[in-house]
Structure formats: C-alpha cells, structure tokens
Amino acid sequence: MTAPITYLHKGFKVVGVEANPLAVPLLRHRFEAEIAQGRYVLLPLGVAKSAGEAPFWICDYHPKGAASIGASPAVPVRGTTA
C-alpha cells in the first residue's frame, strides 16, 4: 500500500483497483479523506482476460491480503479488462 501513499504525497491523483471484497472497506477507510477530496478513486473489481464475473479465492491465512487459488470457497468478483 506504499505506492498509493507515495503518489498521493507527490500530488498525483490515484486510481486503486482491488478485487478482494474484504480489503475494499479497509481501503475506503484508510483513504477516506483522499476519496472525499477526489484525489483517490477505488475500483472494487479485478482485472481479467475478459470482462464479467469470476471466482476469487480468499486466502485462509491472510483473508484481507493475497488470494490463493483453492483456499476457501470462492466469492464472485466483477472483473474488467485493462
């Protein structure tokens, strides 16, 4: 999470893309002021080969962090192409 902070401090506008539905509320809270000021936009979706819904596995050991294929039951996540 240091990259968004670095760019925000340098005066850039930042767009964050987060596929993990458990991490989205944490990021919204962490960047609440920046979101309100229009300096940070959080897109709660994944980037995939094709647009649409895809399964997202949340790691059992670190649920608010990285994903791990086949860890817990998958949750559906909306995806878009780059």
Contact map, one row per residue, 1 for C-alpha under 8 A:
1111100000000000000000000000000000000000000000000000000000000000000000000000000000
1111110000000000000000000000000000000000000000000000000000000000000000000000000000
1111111000000000000000000000000000000000000000000000000000000000000000000000000000
1111111100000101000000000000000000000000000000000000000000000000000000000000000000
1111111110000000000000000000000000000000000000000000000000000000000000000000000000
0111111111000000000000000000000000000000000000000000000000000000000000000000000000
0011111111111100000000000000000000000000000000000000000000000000000000000000000000
0001111111111100000000000000000000000011000000000000000000000000000000000000000000
0000111111110000000000000000000000000000000000000000000000000000000000000000000000
0000011111110000000000000000000000000000000000000000000000000000000000000000000000
0000001111111000000000000000000000000000000000000000000000000000000000000000000000
0000001111111100000000000000000000000010000000000000000000000000000000000000000000
0000001100111110000000000000000000000111000000000000000000000000000000000000000000
0001001100011111000000000000000000000011100000000000000000000000000000000000000000
0000000000001111100000000000000000000001111000000000000000000000000000000000000000
0001000000000111110000000000000000000001111000000000000000000000000000000000000000
0000000000000011111000000000000000000000011111000000000000000000000000000000000000
0000000000000001111110110000000000000000011111000000000000000000000000000000000000
0000000000000000111110010000000000000000000111100000000100000000000000000000110000
0000000000000000011111110000000000000000000110000000000101000001101000000000100000
0000000000000000011111111000000000000000000100000000000000000000000000000000100000
0000000000000000000111111100000000000000000000000000000000000011000000000000000000
0000000000000000010111111110000000000000000000000000000000000001100000000000000000
0000000000000000011111111111000000000000000100000000000000000000000000000000000000
0000000000000000000011111111100000000000000000000000000000000000000000000000000000
0000000000000000000001111111110000000000000000000000000000000000000000000000000000
0000000000000000000000111111111000000000010000000000000000000000000000000000000000
0000000000000000000000011111111100100000010000000000000000000000000000000000000000
0000000000000000000000001111111100000000000000000000000000000000000000000000000000
0000000000000000000000000111111100000000000000000000000000000000000000000000000000
0000000000000000000000000011111111100001000000000000000000000000000000000000000000
0000000000000000000000000001111111110000000000000000000000000000000000000000000000
0000000000000000000000000000001111111000000000000000000000000000000000000000000000
0000000000000000000000000000001111111111000000000000000000000000000000000000000000
0000000000000000000000000001001111111111110000000000000000000000000000000000000000
0000000000000000000000000000000111111110000000000000000000000000000000000000000000
0000000000000000000000000000000011111111000000000000000000000000000000000000000000
0000000000001000000000000000000001111111100000000000000000000000000000000000000000
0000000100011100000000000000000001111111100000000000000000000000000000000000000000
0000000100001111000000000000001001101111110000000000000000000000000000000000000000
0000000000000111000000000000000000100111111000000000000000000000000000000000000000
0000000000000011110000000011000000100001111100000000000000000000000000000000000000
0000000000000011110000000000000000000000111110000000000000000000000000000000000000
0000000000000000111110010000000000000000011111000000000000000000000000000000010000
0000000000000000111100000000000000000000001111100000000000000000000000000000111100
0000000000000000111000000000000000000000000111110000000000000000000000000000111100
0000000000000000001000000000000000000000000011111000000000000000000000000000001111
0000000000000000000000000000000000000000000001111110000000000000000000000000001111
0000000000000000000000000000000000000000000000111110000000000000000000000000000110
0000000000000000000000000000000000000000000000011111000000000000000000000000001110
0000000000000000000000000000000000000000000000011111100000000000000000000000011110
0000000000000000000000000000000000000000000000000111110000000000000000000000011100
0000000000000000000000000000000000000000000000000011111000000000000000000001111000
0000000000000000000000000000000000000000000000000001111100000000000000000001111000
0000000000000000000000000000000000000000000000000000111110000000000000000111100000
0000000000000000001100000000000000000000000000000000011111000000001010000111100000
0000000000000000000000000000000000000000000000000000001111100000001111111110000000
0000000000000000000100000000000000000000000000000000000111110111111110111110000000
0000000000000000000000000000000000000000000000000000000011111110111110110000000000
0000000000000000000000000000000000000000000000000000000001111110000000110000000000
0000000000000000000000000000000000000000000000000000000000111110000000000000000000
0000000000000000000000000000000000000000000000000000000001111111110000000000000000
0000000000000000000001000000000000000000000000000000000001111111111000000000000000
0000000000000000000101100000000000000000000000000000000001000111110000000000000000
0000000000000000000100100000000000000000000000000000000001100111111000000000000000
0000000000000000000000000000000000000000000000000000000001100111111100000000000000
0000000000000000000100000000000000000000000000000000000111100010111110000000000000
0000000000000000000000000000000000000000000000000000000011100000011111100000000000
0000000000000000000000000000000000000000000000000000000111100000001111100000000000
0000000000000000000000000000000000000000000000000000000010000000000111111100000000
0000000000000000000000000000000000000000000000000000000011110000000111111000000000
0000000000000000000000000000000000000000000000000000000011110000000001111100000000
0000000000000000000000000000000000000000000000000000000011000000000001111110000000
0000000000000000000000000000000000000000000000000000001111000000000001011111000000
0000000000000000000000000000000000000000000000000000001111000000000000001111100000
0000000000000000000000000000000000000000000000000000111100000000000000000111110000
0000000000000000001110000000000000000000000011000000111100000000000000000011111000
0000000000000000001000000000000000000000000111000011110000000000000000000001111100
0000000000000000000000000000000000000000000011110111110000000000000000000000111110
0000000000000000000000000000000000000000000011111111000000000000000000000000011111
0000000000000000000000000000000000000000000000111110000000000000000000000000001111
0000000000000000000000000000000000000000000000110000000000000000000000000000000111
